[in-house]
Amino acid sequence: MSRPRLFVCNGVSLPQSDPLRAGRHVVPLATRGRKTNVNLKIENVTDAFSRQVNDRLQDLLEIATFVYVADSATERSGKWQADESQEPWERDLRFVIPVRDLDFWTKTTVSDLLSETLSFLSNDEYNFDFRPMPSRIAQQEYFDSIDDHNWPLNDVDRVILFSGGLDSLAGAVQTAGEGKNLLLVSHRPVTTQGSRQRELFTQLKAAFPQVKMVHIPVEINKNQNLKGDYFQRTRSFLFSALGAVVASTVGAGGIRFFENGVVSLNLPVAGETIGARASRTTHPISLHLFSKLFELVLGRQVAVDNPFIHLTKGEVLDKIVQCGRQHLISYTCSCAHQGYGQTRLSLHCGTCSQCIDRRFAILSRKLNEFDPERDYRTDVFCGQRGEGYQQNMAVNYVAHADALHQMTPDQIAAAYNMELSRAVRHAQRRDDEAQCLIDMYKRHAKSVCDVLEEQIKREAKQFVNGGLPVTSLLRLVTSGEHHRPSWIKFADRIGKVLQAGLPTACRKQKPKTEPDLQPICDGLLRGADEALQREYPYMQWAWGMTKPDWSSEPHRLWVELKYVRRTASAASIGEAIAADITRYGDNGQRVLFLVYDPDHLIPDDAQFKGQINREGVHTIIIR
């Protein structure tokens, strides 16, 4: 069962008897004082800038910081620190935060919109209890002023959110190429990312000496003891909140993201990118909700937009090339795992979806000289990939593009009707907008398939002499792995864990009953860090309740363990499986049957599985 979290922020006093504590894991967060565990620092601003940040904007900045830190410090499944409990993927997060403008933040319209925005971004439940701030905090605590007290830019239309990746660079290059001044805001979660951003900004200024530019890096991170989840679905809320603070100060009309439409739309690009794992950072609904919230905070209209919504990653690169600034590409970093094992020579992991997408786009535009292979710790196409996430991410990325490439526009519209309808909800001409998005995906798919074909031809000799690792993207794809459903691959991985561990665990003494076998399997699966929930969820069927032995919500998969013993023959196991198929099938669930048969009581494995397996059903026999 899920164990909700309660984050008590900046020294709020909450007695042990307070009802908010009931059933929740309580985590203190503080940006100041002796127990500070959250670092918040805004660099390169003037004294005049810091004086203009009013109480409500400071509240917004702190709220966004606490949300970001709580998100990145809370695991989605598995253990919570020393706690042995498991929880489903979705999380229940509640905050108690002291604020300066209490009347504003306690308005139902404001708090509800805040919760709605964060829930859409993360697929989690967010609730807030705002309290009066016990003492005023000096503004300068967060602001690192520069010597020049004269703010150099007051005529920018949009504050540009500058991540240091390819897309935000292309946006900055395009804007500067139009002769417009740049006001860039960056979030720096790790030191290595900060140095990369600074170098990129230095090179950008040199490339456009006639354009005025200001870069405001913001360092926000948590103490190392606050471990958790690196996906950080709410980072764009923090990012846009920083932009709103700057936009309010300089009178800008709004905030601008630059991100290609393939990422923004949140179609299921890979089987490993499901639910909260799939980015909604710049989804059209996210930007709409940001705009509504910041209009309330600033008391005026605030545009939050993304001019690259109709572009593929390759077409984003075209923007850089058209301005003749492709040399800047080598200073960017797109990796999702920034700060995790990076080196000075290899800033990209090569295994995450962002690295894969970047590499395909680079090769599609023949820009390899500006993005050398040595910058990737794992070669995207030929490198050896770890089992599970790394292999699935690469294979499913290709599988998605391959499927889209073979589909007609009408088939794409039918297959992704819900996602497309949601994406164009706030567009003026919905049908035209939907068609633009479908066309973009068709161009993306063709580009990926063309690059893949070229890479297979390029590595033909390695295919022949066996030089490519069997777990490399090219070997996995050419073996047809990308045509297997992701849930089947996940099920097979579970089977491999138990096949490797159960014979050893039960060598001296076999379990007497199936309930005795279950905790052994559970321990092996936990040890392998598989994202499964034990005996969850309950469901209604006929006149009673039932539940699986394990479940994986992202894969919509339920797992049942069966133990073949002399007192429980293969025939009786088959009858029990048939009953489960009926129950789970009626509820629209896929099901994996793990059949432990240590005494080889099943005479013919193929026949046994053939009688069971069908669409949505998979069987693995373990001995």
C-alpha positions as CSV (number, residue, x, y, z in Angstrom):
1,M,0.0,0.0,0.0
2,S,1.1,3.6,-0.6
3,R,2.5,5.5,2.3
4,P,1.9,9.2,1.8
5,R,4.6,11.8,2.5
6,L,4.3,15.0,4.5
7,F,6.9,17.7,3.9
8,V,7.2,20.2,6.7
9,C,9.0,23.2,5.4
10,N,11.1,26.0,6.9
11,G,10.7,25.2,10.5
12,V,6.8,25.1,10.7
13,S,5.9,23.7,14.1
14,L,3.7,20.6,13.7
15,P,2.8,18.7,17.0
16,Q,3.0,15.0,17.0
17,S,-0.7,14.9,17.6
18,D,-1.5,16.9,14.4
19,P,-3.9,14.9,12.1
20,L,-1.7,15.8,9.1
21,R,0.9,13.4,10.4
22,A,-1.4,10.4,10.6
23,G,-0.1,7.6,8.3
24,R,2.5,9.8,6.6
25,H,6.2,9.7,6.4
26,V,7.3,13.1,7.7
27,V,10.3,14.8,6.0
28,P,11.5,18.3,7.1
29,L,12.8,20.6,4.4
30,A,14.6,23.9,5.0
31,T,16.2,26.6,2.9
32,R,17.7,28.4,5.9
33,G,18.8,27.9,9.5
34,R,20.9,25.3,11.2
35,K,18.9,22.4,9.6
36,T,19.2,23.6,6.0
37,N,19.0,20.7,3.6
38,V,17.8,22.6,0.5
39,N,20.2,25.0,-1.4
40,L,18.5,27.9,-3.2
41,K,20.7,30.6,-4.7
42,I,20.1,33.0,-7.6
43,E,23.2,34.3,-9.3
44,N,24.2,37.3,-11.4
45,V,21.3,39.6,-10.4
46,T,21.5,43.3,-9.4
47,D,20.5,44.8,-6.1
48,A,17.7,46.6,-7.9
49,F,16.4,43.2,-9.2
50,S,16.4,41.6,-5.7
51,R,14.5,44.6,-4.2
52,Q,11.7,44.2,-6.8
53,V,10.9,40.6,-5.9
54,N,7.8,41.0,-3.7
55,D,6.5,38.7,-1.0
56,R,4.2,36.7,-3.3
57,L,7.0,36.0,-5.8
58,Q,9.3,34.9,-3.0
59,D,6.6,32.6,-1.8
60,L,6.3,31.2,-5.4
61,L,10.0,30.6,-5.6
62,E,10.1,28.7,-2.2
63,I,7.0,26.7,-3.0
64,A,8.5,25.6,-6.4
65,T,11.8,24.8,-4.7
66,F,10.1,22.6,-2.0
67,V,8.0,20.8,-4.7
68,Y,11.1,20.1,-6.8
69,V,13.2,18.8,-3.9
70,A,10.3,16.7,-2.6
71,D,9.7,15.2,-6.0
72,S,13.4,14.3,-6.5
73,A,13.7,13.0,-2.9
74,T,10.8,10.6,-3.0
75,E,11.1,7.2,-4.6
76,R,8.2,6.0,-6.7
77,S,8.4,2.4,-5.8
78,G,10.6,0.1,-3.6
79,K,11.9,1.0,-0.2
80,W,11.6,4.4,1.5
81,Q,14.9,4.7,3.2
82,A,14.8,2.0,5.9
83,D,11.1,1.3,5.5
84,E,10.3,-2.2,4.1
85,S,6.9,-1.2,2.7
86,Q,6.2,-1.0,-1.1
87,E,4.1,1.6,-2.8
88,P,2.4,2.0,-6.2
89,W,4.0,4.3,-8.8
90,E,1.7,7.3,-8.1
91,R,2.6,9.2,-4.9
92,D,0.6,11.2,-2.4
93,L,2.6,14.3,-1.4
94,R,1.4,16.9,1.1
95,F,3.2,20.1,2.1
96,V,3.0,22.4,5.1
97,I,4.7,25.7,4.0
98,P,5.0,29.1,5.7
99,V,4.2,32.0,3.3
100,R,4.3,35.7,3.4
101,D,1.1,36.4,1.4
102,L,-1.2,34.0,3.3
103,D,-4.4,35.5,2.0
104,F,-3.4,34.8,-1.6
105,W,-2.1,31.3,-1.3
106,T,-5.1,30.1,0.8
107,K,-7.6,31.1,-1.9
108,T,-9.3,28.0,-3.2
109,T,-8.8,29.0,-6.8
110,V,-5.0,29.4,-6.3
111,S,-4.4,26.2,-4.2
112,D,-6.6,24.1,-6.5
113,L,-4.9,25.3,-9.6
114,L,-1.5,24.7,-8.0
115,S,-2.4,21.1,-7.2
116,E,-4.0,20.5,-10.6
117,T,-0.8,21.8,-12.4
118,L,1.5,19.6,-10.4
119,S,-0.7,16.5,-10.6
120,F,-0.8,16.8,-14.4
121,L,3.0,17.2,-14.6
122,S,3.7,14.2,-12.4
123,N,0.7,11.9,-12.2
124,D,1.0,12.3,-8.4
125,E,-1.4,13.8,-5.8
126,Y,-0.3,17.2,-4.4
127,N,-2.0,19.0,-1.5
128,F,-0.8,22.1,0.4
129,D,-1.4,23.6,3.8
130,F,-0.1,27.2,4.0
131,R,0.7,28.8,7.3
132,P,1.7,32.3,8.2
133,M,5.4,32.9,8.2
134,P,6.7,33.3,11.8
135,S,9.4,35.9,10.8
136,R,10.3,37.8,7.7
137,I,13.3,36.5,5.7
138,A,15.7,38.9,4.1
139,Q,15.4,38.8,0.3
140,Q,19.2,38.9,-0.1
141,E,19.4,35.4,1.4
142,Y,18.7,33.9,-2.0
143,F,20.2,36.6,-4.3
144,D,23.8,36.9,-5.3
145,S,24.2,40.4,-6.6
146,I,26.7,41.5,-9.1
147,D,28.7,44.8,-8.9
148,D,26.8,46.5,-11.8
149,H,23.6,47.9,-10.2
150,N,22.2,49.0,-13.6
151,W,20.0,46.3,-15.0
152,P,21.1,46.0,-18.7
153,L,17.8,44.6,-20.1
154,N,14.3,45.9,-19.8
155,D,13.1,45.5,-23.3
156,V,12.7,41.7,-23.7
157,D,9.4,40.2,-24.7
158,R,10.0,36.8,-23.3
159,V,12.2,35.3,-20.6
160,I,13.9,32.3,-22.2
161,L,14.3,29.1,-20.1
162,F,17.7,27.9,-21.0
163,S,18.5,24.3,-20.0
164,G,21.8,24.1,-21.9
165,G,20.5,21.4,-24.3
166,L,20.1,21.5,-28.0
167,D,16.5,22.7,-28.1
168,S,17.0,25.7,-25.8
169,L,20.2,26.6,-27.6
170,A,18.4,26.6,-31.0
171,G,15.8,28.9,-29.5
172,A,18.4,31.3,-28.2
173,V,20.3,31.2,-31.5
174,Q,17.1,31.8,-33.5
175,T,16.1,34.7,-31.2
176,A,19.6,36.3,-31.3
177,G,19.7,35.8,-35.1
178,E,16.6,38.0,-35.3
179,G,18.5,40.7,-33.5
180,K,16.5,40.4,-30.3
181,N,18.2,40.7,-26.8
182,L,18.3,37.6,-24.7
183,L,17.4,37.2,-21.0
184,L,18.1,33.5,-20.2
185,V,17.2,31.7,-17.0
186,S,18.8,28.4,-16.1
187,H,18.3,25.8,-13.3
188,R,21.6,24.3,-12.1
189,P,21.0,21.1,-10.0
190,V,24.7,19.9,-10.2
191,T,28.0,21.7,-10.4
192,T,29.1,20.0,-13.7
193,Q,25.9,21.2,-15.4
194,G,26.6,24.8,-14.2
195,S,30.1,24.9,-15.7
196,R,28.7,23.5,-19.0
197,Q,26.0,26.2,-19.1
198,R,28.4,29.0,-18.3
199,E,30.7,27.9,-21.1
200,L,27.8,27.6,-23.5
201,F,26.6,31.1,-22.6
202,T,30.1,32.5,-23.1
203,Q,30.3,31.0,-26.6
204,L,26.8,32.2,-27.4
205,K,27.7,35.8,-26.5
206,A,30.8,35.5,-28.6
207,A,28.7,34.2,-31.5
208,F,26.4,37.2,-31.4
209,P,28.5,40.2,-30.2
210,Q,25.9,42.7,-31.3
211,V,23.1,41.3,-29.1
212,K,22.7,42.1,-25.4
213,M,22.5,39.0,-23.2
214,V,22.0,38.3,-19.6
215,H,22.2,34.8,-18.1
216,I,20.7,34.1,-14.6
217,P,21.7,30.7,-13.3
218,V,19.8,29.4,-10.3
219,E,21.3,26.8,-8.1
220,I,18.7,24.6,-6.5
221,N,19.5,21.2,-5.1
222,K,19.1,19.0,-2.0
223,N,21.5,17.4,0.5
224,Q,22.8,14.0,-0.5
225,N,20.9,12.3,2.3
226,L,17.6,13.2,0.6
227,K,17.9,10.4,-2.0
228,G,15.0,9.4,-4.3
229,D,13.9,9.6,-7.9
230,Y,15.9,11.2,-10.7
231,F,13.0,11.5,-13.1
232,Q,12.0,14.9,-11.5
233,R,8.7,15.4,-13.3
234,T,8.1,18.8,-11.6
235,R,11.3,20.4,-12.6
236,S,9.6,22.4,-15.4
237,F,7.3,24.0,-12.7
238,L,10.4,25.2,-10.8
239,F,12.0,26.3,-14.1
240,S,8.9,28.3,-15.2
241,A,8.4,29.7,-11.7
242,L,12.0,31.1,-11.9
243,G,11.0,32.6,-15.3
244,A,7.9,34.1,-13.8
245,V,9.9,35.9,-11.1
246,V,12.3,37.3,-13.7
247,A,9.5,38.2,-16.1
248,S,7.7,40.1,-13.3
249,T,10.9,42.0,-12.4
250,V,11.7,43.2,-16.0
251,G,8.2,43.6,-17.2
252,A,8.5,40.8,-19.8
253,G,5.3,39.6,-21.5
254,G,5.9,36.0,-20.7
255,I,8.1,32.9,-20.5
256,R,9.3,30.8,-23.4
257,F,10.3,27.2,-23.5
258,F,12.0,25.8,-26.6
259,E,11.5,22.0,-26.9
260,N,10.7,19.8,-29.9
261,G,7.2,18.5,-30.3
262,V,8.1,14.8,-30.1
263,V,9.1,15.4,-26.4
264,S,6.4,17.9,-25.7
265,L,3.5,15.8,-26.8
266,N,4.2,12.9,-24.4
267,L,3.1,10.1,-26.8
268,P,4.3,6.7,-25.4
269,V,7.7,6.9,-27.1
270,A,9.0,3.9,-25.2
271,G,7.6,1.2,-23.0
272,E,9.9,2.3,-20.2
273,T,8.5,5.8,-20.5
274,I,5.0,5.4,-19.1
275,G,2.8,7.4,-16.8
276,A,4.8,9.6,-14.5
277,R,8.0,8.5,-16.3
278,A,7.0,10.2,-19.5
279,S,7.9,13.9,-19.6
280,R,5.1,16.4,-19.6
281,T,7.4,19.4,-19.0
282,T,6.3,21.3,-22.1
283,H,3.1,19.6,-22.9
284,P,0.5,22.1,-24.2
285,I,-1.7,21.6,-21.2
286,S,1.2,22.1,-18.9
287,L,2.0,25.4,-20.5
288,H,-1.7,26.4,-20.3
289,L,-1.8,25.6,-16.6
290,F,1.5,27.5,-16.0
291,S,0.1,30.5,-17.7
292,K,-3.2,30.5,-15.6
293,L,-1.3,30.1,-12.4
294,F,1.3,32.8,-13.1
295,E,-1.5,35.2,-14.2
296,L,-2.9,34.8,-10.7
297,V,0.5,35.3,-9.0
298,L,1.5,38.3,-11.1
299,G,-1.9,39.9,-11.4
300,R,-1.6,40.3,-15.2
301,Q,-1.5,38.2,-18.4
302,V,1.5,36.0,-18.7
303,A,2.2,34.0,-21.9
304,V,3.9,30.7,-21.5
305,D,4.7,29.2,-25.0
306,N,6.8,26.8,-27.0
307,P,7.5,27.9,-30.6
308,F,9.1,24.5,-31.4
309,I,5.9,22.4,-30.8
310,H,5.7,21.4,-34.5
311,L,9.4,20.6,-35.0
312,T,11.3,17.3,-34.7
313,K,14.7,17.2,-33.1
314,G,16.4,17.3,-36.4
315,E,14.4,20.3,-37.5
316,V,15.4,22.0,-34.3
317,L,19.1,21.4,-35.3
318,D,18.2,23.0,-38.7
319,K,17.5,26.3,-36.8
320,I,21.1,26.3,-35.5
321,V,22.6,25.4,-38.9
322,Q,20.6,28.1,-40.7
323,C,22.2,30.7,-38.4
324,G,25.6,29.3,-39.0
325,R,26.2,28.6,-35.3
326,Q,26.5,24.7,-35.4
327,H,29.9,24.9,-33.6
328,L,27.9,25.7,-30.4
329,I,26.4,22.2,-30.5
330,S,29.5,20.7,-28.9
331,Y,28.9,22.9,-25.8
332,T,25.4,21.5,-25.1
333,C,24.3,18.6,-23.0
334,S,21.0,16.7,-23.4
335,C,21.5,13.8,-20.9
336,A,18.8,13.0,-18.4
337,H,21.4,11.7,-16.0
338,Q,23.5,14.8,-15.7
339,G,25.7,14.6,-12.6
340,Y,25.4,10.8,-12.4
341,G,28.9,9.5,-13.3
342,Q,29.8,12.2,-15.8
343,T,33.4,12.8,-16.7
344,R,35.0,15.8,-18.4
345,L,35.3,13.8,-21.6
346,S,31.9,12.1,-21.6
347,L,29.0,14.2,-20.5
348,H,26.3,12.0,-22.1
349,C,25.4,8.6,-20.7
350,G,24.3,7.3,-24.1
351,T,21.6,5.1,-22.6
352,C,18.7,7.5,-21.7
353,S,16.0,8.5,-24.1
354,Q,17.4,12.0,-24.4
355,C,20.8,10.8,-25.4
356,I,19.3,8.4,-28.0
357,D,17.1,11.1,-29.4
358,R,20.0,13.5,-29.6
359,R,22.3,11.1,-31.4
360,F,19.7,10.1,-34.0
361,A,18.9,13.7,-34.7
362,I,22.6,14.6,-35.0
363,L,23.3,11.9,-37.5
364,S,20.2,12.7,-39.5
365,R,21.7,16.2,-40.1
366,K,25.3,15.0,-40.7
367,L,26.5,17.0,-37.7
368,N,28.7,14.2,-36.2
369,E,31.8,16.4,-36.1
370,F,30.0,18.7,-33.5
371,D,28.8,15.8,-31.4
372,P,31.7,13.2,-31.2
373,E,31.1,9.7,-30.1
374,R,33.6,10.1,-27.3
375,D,31.2,12.4,-25.5
376,Y,29.0,9.3,-24.8
377,R,30.0,6.9,-22.1
378,T,28.0,4.2,-23.9
379,D,28.0,4.3,-27.7
380,V,24.3,4.8,-28.6
381,F,24.4,2.3,-31.5
382,C,27.2,-0.1,-30.8
383,G,27.8,0.1,-27.0
384,Q,26.9,-2.7,-24.6
385,R,23.6,-2.0,-22.7
386,G,22.6,-3.1,-19.3
387,E,19.6,-5.4,-18.9
388,G,16.2,-3.9,-18.3
389,Y,15.9,-0.1,-18.6
390,Q,18.9,0.5,-20.8
391,Q,18.1,-2.1,-23.4
392,N,14.3,-1.5,-23.3
393,M,14.8,2.3,-23.7
394,A,16.8,1.8,-26.9
395,V,14.7,-0.9,-28.4
396,N,11.4,0.7,-27.7
397,Y,12.5,4.1,-29.0
398,V,13.2,2.4,-32.4
399,A,10.0,0.3,-32.2
400,H,7.9,3.3,-31.7
401,A,9.4,5.1,-34.7
402,D,9.2,2.0,-36.8
403,A,5.5,1.6,-36.0
404,L,4.7,5.3,-36.8
405,H,6.7,5.0,-40.0
406,Q,4.5,2.1,-41.2
407,M,1.2,3.7,-40.1
408,T,-0.9,6.1,-42.2
409,P,-1.8,9.5,-40.8
410,D,-5.4,8.2,-40.2
411,Q,-4.1,5.2,-38.3
412,I,-2.0,7.5,-36.1
413,A,-5.0,9.7,-35.4
414,A,-7.0,6.6,-34.4
415,A,-4.3,5.0,-32.3
416,Y,-3.4,8.2,-30.4
417,N,-6.8,9.9,-30.4
418,M,-6.9,10.5,-26.7
419,E,-3.3,12.0,-26.6
420,L,-3.8,14.2,-29.7
421,S,-7.2,15.4,-28.4
422,R,-5.7,16.4,-25.2
423,A,-2.7,18.2,-26.9
424,V,-4.9,20.3,-29.1
425,R,-7.6,21.1,-26.4
426,H,-6.6,24.8,-26.2
427,A,-5.8,25.3,-29.9
428,Q,-8.0,27.7,-31.9
429,R,-8.2,25.3,-34.9
430,R,-8.0,21.8,-33.4
431,D,-8.2,19.7,-36.6
432,D,-5.5,21.7,-38.3
433,E,-3.3,21.5,-35.1
434,A,-3.8,17.8,-34.8
435,Q,-2.8,17.3,-38.4
436,C,0.4,19.3,-37.9
437,L,1.3,17.1,-35.0
438,I,0.7,13.9,-36.9
439,D,2.8,15.2,-39.8
440,M,5.6,16.0,-37.4
441,Y,5.6,12.5,-36.0
442,K,5.7,11.0,-39.5
443,R,8.8,13.1,-40.3
444,H,10.3,12.1,-37.0
445,A,9.7,8.4,-37.7
446,K,11.1,8.5,-41.2
447,S,14.2,10.3,-39.9
448,V,14.8,7.6,-37.2
449,C,14.4,4.8,-39.7
450,D,16.7,6.4,-42.2
451,V,19.4,6.8,-39.6
452,L,19.0,3.3,-38.4
453,E,19.4,1.9,-41.9
454,E,22.5,3.9,-42.4
455,Q,24.1,2.7,-39.1
456,I,23.3,-0.9,-40.0
457,K,25.1,-0.5,-43.3
458,R,28.0,1.3,-41.6
459,E,28.6,-1.5,-39.1
460,A,28.1,-4.4,-41.6
461,K,31.6,-5.7,-41.1
462,Q,31.1,-5.9,-37.3
463,F,27.9,-7.8,-37.9
464,V,29.7,-10.3,-40.0
465,N,32.7,-10.8,-37.7
466,G,30.7,-10.7,-34.4
467,G,32.2,-7.5,-33.2
468,L,29.0,-5.9,-32.0
469,P,27.9,-6.7,-28.4
470,V,24.6,-8.7,-28.3
471,T,23.1,-6.1,-26.1
472,S,23.9,-3.1,-28.4
473,L,21.1,-1.2,-30.0
474,L,21.9,-2.4,-33.5
475,R,22.2,-6.1,-32.5
476,L,18.9,-5.9,-30.5
477,V,17.0,-4.3,-33.3
478,T,18.3,-6.6,-36.1
479,S,17.4,-9.6,-34.0
480,G,13.8,-8.3,-34.0
481,E,13.7,-7.4,-30.3
482,H,12.0,-4.1,-31.1
483,H,8.9,-6.0,-32.3
484,R,8.3,-7.7,-29.0
485,P,5.8,-6.0,-26.6
486,S,7.5,-4.2,-23.7
487,W,5.3,-6.0,-21.1
488,I,6.5,-9.4,-22.5
489,K,10.1,-8.3,-22.1
490,F,9.4,-7.1,-18.6
491,A,7.8,-10.4,-17.8
492,D,10.7,-12.4,-19.2
493,R,13.1,-10.3,-17.0
494,I,11.1,-11.3,-13.9
495,G,11.3,-14.9,-15.1
496,K,15.1,-14.7,-15.5
497,V,15.5,-13.3,-11.9
498,L,13.5,-16.2,-10.4
499,Q,15.1,-18.8,-12.7
500,A,18.5,-17.7,-11.6
501,G,17.7,-17.5,-7.9
502,L,15.0,-20.0,-6.9
503,P,16.9,-23.3,-7.5
504,T,19.7,-22.0,-5.3
505,A,17.4,-20.6,-2.6
506,C,15.4,-23.9,-2.4
507,R,18.3,-26.3,-3.0
508,K,18.5,-27.6,0.6
509,Q,14.8,-27.5,1.4
510,K,11.9,-27.0,-0.9
511,P,9.0,-24.8,0.3
512,K,6.1,-26.9,1.6
513,T,3.3,-24.7,0.3
514,E,2.8,-21.9,-2.2
515,P,2.5,-19.3,0.6
516,D,5.9,-20.4,1.8
517,L,7.3,-19.9,-1.7
518,Q,6.0,-16.4,-2.2
519,P,8.2,-14.6,0.3
520,I,11.3,-16.3,-1.2
521,C,10.3,-15.0,-4.7
522,D,9.5,-11.6,-3.3
523,G,13.0,-11.3,-1.7
524,L,14.6,-12.3,-5.0
525,L,12.6,-9.7,-7.0
526,R,13.3,-7.0,-4.4
527,G,16.9,-7.8,-4.5
528,A,16.9,-7.4,-8.3
529,D,15.1,-4.0,-7.8
530,E,12.1,-5.0,-10.0
531,A,9.3,-2.4,-9.8
532,L,6.5,-4.8,-8.5
533,Q,3.9,-4.2,-5.8
534,R,3.1,-7.1,-3.5
535,E,-0.5,-8.3,-3.3
536,Y,-1.8,-5.1,-4.9
537,P,-4.4,-4.1,-6.0
538,Y,-7.7,-5.6,-4.8
539,M,-10.5,-5.9,-7.4
540,Q,-14.1,-6.8,-7.4
541,W,-15.0,-10.0,-9.4
542,A,-18.4,-11.7,-9.3
543,W,-19.4,-11.8,-5.7
544,G,-16.0,-11.5,-4.1
545,M,-12.6,-9.7,-4.0
546,T,-9.4,-10.9,-5.5
547,K,-5.8,-9.7,-5.9
548,P,-2.7,-10.7,-7.7
549,D,0.5,-11.9,-6.1
550,W,2.3,-8.9,-7.6
551,S,1.5,-6.2,-10.1
552,S,3.2,-3.6,-12.3
553,E,0.9,-0.7,-12.9
554,P,3.1,0.9,-15.6
555,H,2.9,-2.3,-17.7
556,R,-0.7,-3.0,-16.7
557,L,0.5,-6.5,-15.7
558,W,-0.6,-8.8,-12.9
559,V,1.6,-11.6,-11.8
560,E,0.5,-15.0,-10.3
561,L,2.8,-17.6,-8.8
562,K,1.9,-21.3,-9.1
563,Y,3.7,-24.1,-7.3
564,V,3.4,-27.6,-9.0
565,R,3.7,-30.3,-6.2
566,R,2.7,-33.9,-6.0
567,T,-0.3,-32.8,-3.9
568,A,-1.0,-30.1,-6.5
569,S,-0.7,-31.7,-10.0
570,A,-0.1,-29.9,-13.3
571,A,-3.8,-30.5,-14.1
572,S,-5.0,-28.7,-11.0
573,I,-2.5,-25.9,-11.7
574,G,-4.0,-25.6,-15.2
575,E,-7.5,-25.3,-13.8
576,A,-6.4,-22.6,-11.3
577,I,-4.7,-20.7,-14.1
578,A,-7.9,-21.0,-16.3
579,A,-9.9,-19.4,-13.5
580,D,-7.4,-16.6,-13.1
581,I,-7.4,-15.9,-16.8
582,T,-11.2,-15.4,-16.6
583,R,-11.0,-13.1,-13.6
584,Y,-8.1,-10.9,-14.8
585,G,-9.3,-10.9,-18.4
586,D,-12.7,-9.6,-17.3
587,N,-10.8,-6.7,-15.7
588,G,-8.7,-5.9,-18.8
589,Q,-5.4,-6.9,-17.2
590,R,-2.5,-8.7,-18.7
591,V,-1.3,-11.6,-16.6
592,L,2.0,-13.4,-16.2
593,F,1.9,-16.9,-14.7
594,L,5.2,-18.0,-12.9
595,V,4.9,-21.7,-12.6
596,Y,7.5,-23.3,-10.3
597,D,7.9,-27.0,-11.2
598,P,11.1,-28.3,-9.4
599,D,10.2,-31.9,-9.7
600,H,9.4,-31.8,-13.5
601,L,5.8,-32.8,-13.0
602,I,4.8,-31.0,-16.2
603,P,5.5,-33.6,-18.9
604,D,5.5,-31.2,-21.9
605,D,6.3,-27.6,-21.4
606,A,5.3,-26.5,-24.9
607,Q,1.9,-28.2,-24.7
608,F,1.3,-26.8,-21.2
609,K,2.1,-23.2,-22.2
610,G,0.3,-23.6,-25.5
611,Q,-2.9,-24.3,-23.7
612,I,-2.5,-21.2,-21.6
613,N,-0.8,-18.5,-23.6
614,R,-3.0,-16.1,-25.6
615,E,-3.2,-12.4,-26.1
616,G,-2.4,-10.7,-22.8
617,V,-1.3,-13.9,-21.1
618,H,2.3,-15.1,-20.7
619,T,3.6,-18.2,-18.9
620,I,7.1,-19.0,-17.6
621,I,8.1,-22.3,-16.1
622,I,10.8,-22.2,-13.5
623,R,12.9,-25.2,-12.3
